[in-house]
């Protein structure tokens, strides 16, 4: 008689929940933020996750571009008017667009009215045009400087934001001022103020 033995091993397996690793907190790198801001205005702010600043970045550039266009247009207009006013060509009359209509042309235009014009009025109008030319040239140039300055400000803003991104401003930091003795040279003790910085864990 043969006896067969069947051995059976049973394994009980318990499932253990493995926690998912926490996503590391974002660490802004100042150099990366600066380089992105240099490459494209607003990109550094996006990198720092300061999305609300991006419209202000481009609003600043838009304002500077508007002022450049406005001042350049008026500078060109007054420059052309002055050139036409001081030449001897009758067909060049762009100065009529900048001289007030209430001033009679026969009192200031030596080309069209050589016998009736007043040299004093003519000289005053020339000086007025030159002042306008200087005015709009000055503010056109300042607008170019302004757009360069705004570009640098946006880069600096991105760098500072990245540098302070992980700065601890929680309640665990405590700065206290309280009166206390202060040691003076010569062994003297005087009343003073002690400064204490406390970090709570």
C-alpha positions in Angstrom: 0.0 0.0 0.0 1.4 3.3 -1.0 0.7 6.5 0.8 0.9 9.8 -0.9 1.3 12.9 1.2 0.6 16.2 -0.3 2.2 19.1 1.4 0.6 22.5 0.9 2.0 25.7 2.1 -0.3 28.7 2.3 1.0 32.2 2.5 -1.0 34.9 4.0 0.1 38.3 2.7 -1.1 41.6 4.3 -1.2 44.6 2.1 0.7 47.6 3.5 -0.1 51.0 2.2 3.1 52.8 1.2 2.7 56.5 1.5 3.5 58.5 -1.6 6.6 60.6 -1.3 5.8 64.2 -0.7 6.5 66.5 -3.5 9.4 68.7 -2.6 8.5 72.3 -1.9 9.4 74.7 -4.7 12.8 76.3 -4.2 13.3 79.5 -6.3 16.8 79.9 -7.6 17.7 83.6 -7.9 20.2 83.1 -10.8 17.6 81.2 -12.8 14.9 83.8 -12.1 17.4 86.6 -13.2 18.4 84.8 -16.4 14.8 84.2 -17.3 13.9 87.8 -16.7 16.8 88.9 -18.9 15.7 86.6 -21.7 12.1 87.7 -21.6 10.5 90.3 -19.4 7.9 88.7 -17.1 9.4 85.2 -17.4 11.2 85.6 -14.1 8.0 86.6 -12.4 6.3 83.5 -13.9 9.2 81.3 -12.6 8.8 82.8 -9.1 5.0 82.0 -9.4 4.2 85.7 -8.9 1.8 85.7 -11.8 -0.1 88.8 -10.7 3.0 90.9 -11.5 3.2 89.9 -15.1 0.4 92.3 -16.3 2.2 95.2 -14.5 5.5 94.3 -16.2 3.9 94.6 -19.6 1.8 97.6 -18.6 5.0 99.4 -17.7 6.6 98.6 -21.1 3.4 99.5 -22.9 3.4 102.9 -21.2 7.0 103.6 -22.1 6.4 102.6 -25.7 3.4 104.9 -25.9 5.4 107.8 -24.6 8.2 107.1 -27.0 5.7 107.1 -29.9 3.9 110.2 -28.7 7.0 112.3 -28.1 8.7 111.1 -31.3 5.7 111.9 -33.4 5.5 115.5 -32.0 9.2 116.0 -32.3 9.1 115.1 -36.0 6.0 117.3 -36.5 7.6 120.4 -35.0 11.0 119.7 -36.7 9.3 119.5 -40.1 7.2 122.6 -39.4 10.4 124.5 -38.4 12.2 123.4 -41.5 9.3 124.4 -43.7 8.8 127.7 -41.9 12.5 128.7 -42.4 12.9 127.7 -46.1 12.0 129.8 -49.1 9.7 127.2 -50.8 6.0 128.2 -50.9 4.8 124.6 -51.3 6.2 123.6 -47.9 3.5 124.7 -45.5 3.4 122.1 -42.7 4.0 124.9 -40.2 0.4 125.9 -40.6 -0.6 122.8 -38.6 1.3 124.0 -35.5 0.7 127.8 -35.6 -2.6 128.8 -34.0 -5.3 129.8 -36.5 -6.0 133.1 -34.7 -2.7 134.4 -35.9 -3.0 136.0 -39.4 -0.5 134.4 -41.8 0.2 137.7 -43.4 1.8 138.9 -40.2 4.4 136.2 -39.9 5.0 134.5 -43.3 7.8 136.2 -45.3 7.5 133.8 -48.2 3.9 134.3 -48.9 3.6 137.9 -47.6 7.1 139.5 -48.0 5.7 143.1 -47.7 3.3 142.7 -44.7 5.0 140.2 -42.4 6.3 141.4 -39.0 9.9 140.1 -38.3 9.3 140.1 -34.6 6.2 137.8 -34.9 8.2 135.6 -37.3 11.1 135.3 -34.8 8.7 134.6 -31.9 7.1 131.7 -33.8 10.5 130.3 -34.7 11.6 130.4 -31.1 8.3 128.7 -30.1 8.9 125.9 -32.6 12.4 125.4 -31.3 11.2 125.2 -27.7 8.7 122.5 -28.8 11.4 120.6 -30.7 13.6 120.6 -27.6 10.8 119.7 -25.3 9.6 116.6 -27.3 13.2 115.5 -28.0 14.0 115.6 -24.3 11.0 113.6 -23.3 11.5 111.1 -26.2 15.0 110.5 -24.9 13.8 110.2 -21.3 11.2 107.6 -22.5 14.0 105.5 -24.0 15.9 105.7 -20.7 12.6 104.9 -18.9 12.1 101.7 -20.9 15.7 100.6 -20.1 15.2 101.4 -16.5 11.9 99.5 -16.3 13.6 96.5 -17.9 16.3 96.6 -15.2 13.6 97.0 -12.5 11.8 93.8 -13.7 15.0 91.9 -13.6 15.8 93.1 -10.1 12.3 92.3 -9.0 12.6 88.7 -10.2 15.9 88.3 -8.4 14.7 89.7 -5.1 11.5 87.6 -5.3 13.5 84.5 -5.8 15.9 85.4 -3.0 13.1 86.0 -0.6 10.8 83.2 -1.8 11.7 80.8 1.0 12.4 83.4 3.6 10.8 82.4 6.9 8.3 85.0 8.0 6.3 82.6 10.3 5.4 83.0 13.9 8.3 80.9 14.9 10.5 83.9 14.6 10.3 86.4 17.4 12.2 89.7 17.7 12.1 91.4 21.1 13.4 94.6 22.6 13.6 94.9 26.3 15.6 97.1 28.8 18.6 95.6 30.5 22.1 96.5 31.8 24.8 97.4 29.3 28.5 96.9 30.1 30.6 100.0 29.3 34.3 100.3 29.0 36.0 100.7 32.4 33.5 98.3 34.2 30.7 100.7 34.3 27.1 99.5 33.9 24.4 101.6 32.4 20.8 101.1 31.4 20.3 100.1 27.8 18.2 98.1 25.4 18.8 94.4 24.6 17.8 92.9 21.3 16.8 89.2 21.3 16.0 87.0 18.3 14.2 83.8 19.2 13.5 80.8 16.9 10.9 78.4 18.1 10.9 74.8 16.9 
